[in-house]
Amino acid sequence: MAVLAPRSMETPLLRLRSLDGRAGWVLMIALWLVTRLIYLLNVMLGHHYPDDAFFLYAQRISDGLLPYRNFPVEYPPLGMLFIILPGLAHAGPLTEWGYGASFALEMMALDLLTLFLVIRLAKGLIPGDRSGLYSGLLYTSFVAASGAIAQKFDLIAGTFCMIAVVALIRRRNGLAWVMLVLATLTKGFPLALAPLFVLYQLMEGRASYRGLYEGLRATLASGAAVLAPLVLMAGWQPLLHAVIYHVDRGVEIESMYAGLLLLGGRLFGLATASYANPADLSRDILSPLNSLVDTLAVPLGVILIGWLYWRFYRSIKARPEERDTALVRTTLLVMLAFMITFRALPGHYLLAILPLAAMVRFEGRRQSIFVLTLLGALLLGQLETVVWPQLLAGQWVGILALVLRNGAILASFALLLGGRMRRFVPGVRSANRIITRTLPNLSLGWAVESGARSWQQMPASFDSYRGRAIPLSEQHTYLAQQRSQII
């Protein structure tokens, strides 16, 4: 007789039961092949190439110039490597078509690698997703809806962040911190995740101090290995320029602030217009309220991200058994908080959150709402490109598309703030391993000993929630859930 699973264990949005086996895998592979082929042909035949600055950087490299030393750039070192690599691998004279096609193929290969990692890491980690199929379907759908995989490299930072978070949950401290360094050297803003990693380890007790030390040591070693040659070659000034550049940039037309300025200009008659900014090859907004945005943008981001740190600390202190899901939730929130408060929010920024977003599991209907809301934000970003001329002209149809997209991003942020997420499986397994381990009873071996002395026992382990026995009721619930998945 089949064992009924609790209502909270129902598969969100899609019934995995109907996708198990060959049908589900065929659907995922077909979805990946069809959508990625469309985006590849969009570059090769539709001539929608990557950012103009990417090709310019690759041309300068082919001419023998070096970034940071011979010309300034706005991207961190590892991000620059992924930008110029297609140009270095291209044989013969570098053309815009050749570079665009090579860059798209590079991103497709990394996208396929990320899909494999999402499935591999979700397997055995996420309850109700034994094979990782559902996570793979979510990831494939998210990236397909974004439409930017062939032109931008933000996904790479998201891949590094996902590996870093899962490695930290699985106590691979050195790997976690190295991946965080690589994510920071790719896109910059993942540096805001470092305080979360420190809090996550410190709040576990003194038993985790050694792991934190190993992680920080790996951070210094990997960071020095990348930055030291650059500093010797070009000095500190070019690297500082890549950071200061973003602090001083204008209000880009796709940012949260731009949407409000354009909407306010239409409603209240403020003189608001867009213009081409040659400094960063972007379209910015000119408004009487620009000075207000320049004053508030950075403090607002610092305050919001600082509040998320405090909220994370309070959460794992009150419910230490949910620390792993709290880490995933707050990682996504911090990344979104940076994007929301930054003065630029092009649609491709969201690529950085998609690998980890595919591993989120809320209880009940909130999961379906979160997935649909995030998909809506990604699809509205594509709609925004369709009405781009109207947006530049300040027409209602373009402004509404931008405001709806930004509203969907804010709704995704709000959904992540609340709701209960399902606890990851390794927390139960690691606890079971701890409670079944038998510690040796040390003794001096004297025959006259008739009882255990306090000085004969092993020292008690440091206070940590992982060292406490799981209540029988929770173990029975977990076994019932696993039995229901098998049946």
Helices and strands as residue ranges (DSSP letters): G 7-9, H 16-19, H 22-44, H 52-62, H 77-89, H 96-122, H 133-146, H 154-169, H 173-187, G 189-193, H 194-202, G 206-208, H 209-234, H 237-247, H 256-268, E 273-277, E 282-286, H 290-318, G 320-322, H 323-341, G 347-353, H 354-357, H 366-386, H 388-392, H 396-417, H 426-435, G 454-456, G 465-467, H 472-486
